[in-house]
Amino acid sequence: MLKEFEGRVRLVVKDFPLPSHALARPAHEAARCAGVQGRHWEYRERLFAEQPRFERDALVRYASDLGLDARRFARCLDGREQAAAVEADVRQARELGVSATPTFIIGDEVLQGAHPVEAFRDAVTAALRRR
């Protein structure tokens, strides 16, 4: 989709750890700590593969496995250096009425849950027409 609409749309990903998953917030913070070292997306992919194993030692091990500086990563995680950034995303999501994941906001349209690619294409096309 990004290639199809290249130059006309952008993908913005926000953190929205669900409160029903006690280890979701540390996992989101961990992904941001990985991002500090330039490996956010690789780390997120690892989290998806490993869920729900998000205990602290596992989070540090994933970082190490990806070649990150494990001590630096652990300091970031343990010091909750990315907590405010995650919380800012959560606040913004709540203000927009987001209550579940995944939620996609395309222009004025909200798509919650899994949808076929055609639904996204239609929503993007409609949003671009309204511009």
Legacy VTK file of the C-alpha trace (Angstrom):
# vtk DataFile Version 3.0
C-alpha trace
ASCII
DATASET POLYDATA
POINTS 131 float
0.000 0.000 0.000
2.779 2.437 0.805
4.309 1.846 -2.615
0.924 2.103 -4.305
0.322 5.538 -2.770
3.973 6.588 -2.575
4.461 10.269 -1.937
0.805 10.763 -1.014
0.481 8.895 2.273
2.618 8.071 5.255
2.422 5.391 7.888
2.618 6.536 11.501
2.810 3.852 14.159
1.932 4.681 17.751
2.282 2.715 20.964
-0.905 1.508 22.621
-0.096 -1.234 25.134
-3.298 -2.819 26.340
-3.796 -2.766 30.112
-5.050 -6.354 30.005
-1.517 -7.492 29.115
0.664 -6.725 32.149
3.928 -6.977 30.200
2.822 -5.008 27.144
4.011 -1.633 28.415
7.566 -2.818 29.164
7.645 -4.412 25.708
6.649 -1.121 24.077
9.270 0.716 26.092
11.820 -1.929 25.104
11.067 -1.425 21.408
11.687 2.286 21.848
14.944 1.535 23.695
15.969 -0.590 20.716
15.063 2.360 18.523
17.564 4.521 20.396
20.167 2.162 18.936
18.569 2.189 15.492
16.853 -1.211 15.622
13.240 -0.410 16.517
11.566 -2.333 13.694
13.756 -5.421 14.004
13.083 -5.478 17.728
9.316 -5.118 17.223
9.379 -8.039 14.803
11.156 -10.099 17.438
8.530 -9.136 20.015
5.743 -10.303 17.714
7.549 -13.611 17.213
8.164 -14.104 20.940
4.874 -12.905 22.445
3.828 -13.188 25.198
7.369 -13.737 26.556
8.069 -10.140 27.596
9.751 -10.622 30.977
12.634 -8.231 31.589
15.424 -10.780 31.052
13.826 -11.923 27.796
13.556 -8.327 26.567
17.266 -7.795 27.228
18.133 -11.119 25.562
16.210 -10.127 22.413
18.222 -6.905 22.270
21.466 -8.795 22.666
20.431 -11.308 20.001
19.900 -8.396 17.605
23.406 -7.117 18.271
22.412 -4.168 20.424
24.568 -2.948 23.274
22.814 -4.982 25.977
24.068 -2.883 28.904
22.938 0.354 27.281
19.605 -1.254 26.393
19.110 -2.552 29.957
19.845 0.913 31.403
17.257 2.414 29.083
14.698 -0.258 29.957
15.348 -0.319 33.704
15.442 3.475 33.888
12.154 3.631 31.968
13.741 6.223 29.709
11.043 5.710 27.056
8.035 5.559 29.416
6.985 9.164 28.781
7.005 8.650 25.011
4.843 5.534 25.294
2.478 7.328 27.676
2.172 10.265 25.271
1.047 7.852 22.535
-1.464 6.239 24.904
-2.910 9.633 25.846
-3.215 10.632 22.198
-4.918 7.342 21.334
-7.436 7.771 24.141
-8.166 11.330 22.993
-8.906 9.918 19.528
-11.204 7.267 20.997
-8.921 4.299 20.358
-9.749 1.388 22.629
-8.304 -1.662 20.878
-5.467 -2.862 18.709
-4.983 -2.764 15.912
-6.709 0.505 15.094
-6.021 2.387 11.892
-7.025 6.004 11.373
-7.110 6.985 7.725
-8.314 10.527 7.265
-11.688 10.593 9.019
-12.187 6.833 8.889
-11.341 4.451 11.722
-10.659 0.801 10.929
-10.465 -1.366 14.013
-9.254 -4.941 13.843
-8.238 -6.962 10.807
-9.498 -5.844 7.402
-8.770 -6.908 3.836
-6.347 -4.747 1.892
-9.242 -3.458 -0.215
-10.734 -1.740 2.848
-7.477 0.155 3.371
-7.224 1.010 -0.315
-10.793 2.355 -0.306
-10.194 4.378 2.869
-6.955 5.886 1.538
-8.537 6.701 -1.831
-11.502 8.382 -0.110
-9.228 10.376 2.201
-7.119 11.566 -0.721
-10.261 12.686 -2.575
-11.346 14.774 0.433
-8.025 16.670 0.560
LINES 1 132
131 0 1 2 3 4 5 6 7 8 9 10 11 12 13 14 15 16 17 18 19 20 21 22 23 24 25 26 27 28 29 30 31 32 33 34 35 36 37 38 39 40 41 42 43 44 45 46 47 48 49 50 51 52 53 54 55 56 57 58 59 60 61 62 63 64 65 66 67 68 69 70 71 72 73 74 75 76 77 78 79 80 81 82 83 84 85 86 87 88 89 90 91 92 93 94 95 96 97 98 99 100 101 102 103 104 105 106 107 108 109 110 111 112 113 114 115 116 117 118 119 120 121 122 123 124 125 126 127 128 129 130
